[in-house]
Protein backbone atom coordinates (compact mmCIF):
# COMPACT_ATOMS: atom_id res chain seq x y z
CA UNK A 1 0.00 0.00 0.00
CA UNK A 2 1.46 3.39 -1.00
CA UNK A 3 0.69 6.50 0.94
CA UNK A 4 -1.08 9.38 -0.68
CA UNK A 5 0.76 12.66 -1.25
CA UNK A 6 -1.31 14.24 1.52
CA UNK A 7 -0.32 11.53 4.01
CA UNK A 8 3.30 12.01 2.97
CA UNK A 9 3.09 15.71 3.82
CA UNK A 10 1.89 15.12 7.37
CA UNK A 11 4.51 12.57 8.47
CA UNK A 12 6.58 13.92 11.33
CA UNK A 13 9.99 12.63 12.27
CA UNK A 14 10.55 10.85 15.55
CA UNK A 15 13.28 8.69 17.03
CA UNK A 16 12.41 5.45 18.80
CA UNK A 17 15.37 4.12 20.78
CA UNK A 18 15.44 0.38 21.54
CA UNK A 19 17.87 -0.43 24.33
CA UNK A 20 18.75 -3.52 26.31
CA UNK A 21 21.51 -6.03 26.78
CA UNK A 22 23.12 -7.91 23.92
CA UNK A 23 20.74 -10.60 22.66
CA UNK A 24 17.66 -8.96 24.22
CA UNK A 25 15.87 -8.66 20.88
CA UNK A 26 16.44 -4.99 20.05
CA UNK A 27 17.38 -5.64 16.42
CA UNK A 28 14.62 -8.19 15.92
CA UNK A 29 12.00 -5.78 17.22
CA UNK A 30 13.54 -2.95 15.20
CA UNK A 31 13.28 -4.98 11.98
CA UNK A 32 9.67 -5.97 12.63
CA UNK A 33 8.61 -2.38 13.26
CA UNK A 34 10.59 -1.16 10.25
CA UNK A 35 8.95 -3.75 8.00
CA UNK A 36 5.44 -2.77 9.09
CA UNK A 37 6.11 0.92 8.65
CA UNK A 38 7.59 0.40 5.17
CA UNK A 39 4.58 -1.71 4.15
CA UNK A 40 2.46 1.32 4.95
CA UNK A 41 4.62 3.73 2.96
CA UNK A 42 6.16 5.40 5.98
CA UNK A 43 9.62 6.94 5.61
CA UNK A 44 11.74 5.06 8.13
CA UNK A 45 15.42 4.46 8.75
CA UNK A 46 16.76 1.73 11.02
CA UNK A 47 20.03 2.34 12.84
CA UNK A 48 21.57 -0.76 14.39
CA UNK A 49 24.53 -0.75 16.77
CA UNK A 50 26.43 -3.51 14.97
CA UNK A 51 26.09 -1.86 11.55
CA UNK A 52 26.91 1.62 12.85
CA UNK A 53 30.06 0.29 14.53
CA UNK A 54 31.24 -1.13 11.18
CA UNK A 55 31.00 2.21 9.38
CA UNK A 56 30.27 5.34 11.39
CA UNK A 57 32.09 4.52 14.62
CA UNK A 58 34.66 1.93 13.55
CA UNK A 59 37.36 4.08 15.17
CA UNK A 60 35.83 3.68 18.63
CA UNK A 61 36.35 0.97 21.21
CA UNK A 62 34.14 -0.03 24.12
CA UNK A 63 35.48 2.14 26.93
CA UNK A 64 32.96 4.41 28.64
CA UNK A 65 34.18 7.53 26.75
CA UNK A 66 34.08 5.64 23.42
CA UNK A 67 30.59 4.33 24.12
CA UNK A 68 29.48 7.88 24.89
CA UNK A 69 31.00 9.17 21.63
CA UNK A 70 29.26 6.33 19.75
CA UNK A 71 25.88 7.38 21.17
CA UNK A 72 26.60 11.06 20.42
CA UNK A 73 27.30 10.29 16.76
CA UNK A 74 24.21 8.15 16.37
CA UNK A 75 22.06 10.75 18.11
CA UNK A 76 23.37 13.37 15.68
CA UNK A 77 22.40 11.22 12.68
CA UNK A 78 18.99 10.47 14.22
CA UNK A 79 18.39 14.17 14.80
CA UNK A 80 19.20 15.00 11.17
CA UNK A 81 16.80 12.35 9.94
CA UNK A 82 13.95 13.26 12.28
CA UNK A 83 14.36 16.92 11.41
CA UNK A 84 13.61 15.83 7.85
CA UNK A 85 10.47 13.94 8.91
CA UNK A 86 11.93 10.44 8.87
CA UNK A 87 11.04 7.97 11.61
CA UNK A 88 14.28 6.62 13.08
CA UNK A 89 14.42 3.24 14.81
CA UNK A 90 17.67 3.01 16.78
CA UNK A 91 18.89 -0.22 18.43
CA UNK A 92 21.76 0.35 20.85
CA UNK A 93 22.86 -1.15 24.15
CA UNK A 94 23.18 2.34 25.80
CA UNK A 95 24.43 0.95 29.14
CA UNK A 96 24.83 4.20 31.06
CA UNK A 97 22.05 6.43 32.38
CA UNK A 98 24.10 9.47 31.39
CA UNK A 99 23.92 8.32 27.76
CA UNK A 100 20.19 7.78 27.86
CA UNK A 101 19.68 11.18 29.49
CA UNK A 102 21.79 12.75 26.73
CA UNK A 103 19.43 11.33 24.11
CA UNK A 104 16.49 13.27 25.54
CA UNK A 105 18.35 16.53 25.06
CA UNK A 106 19.39 16.02 21.43
CA UNK A 107 16.83 13.84 19.61
Buried (B, 14 or more C-beta within 10 A) or exposed (E): EEBEEEEEEEBEBBBBBBBBEEEEEBBEBBBEBBEEBEEEBBBBBBBBBEEBBEEBBEEBEEEEEEBBBBBBBBBEBBBEBBEEBBBBBBBBBBBEEEBBEBBEEEB
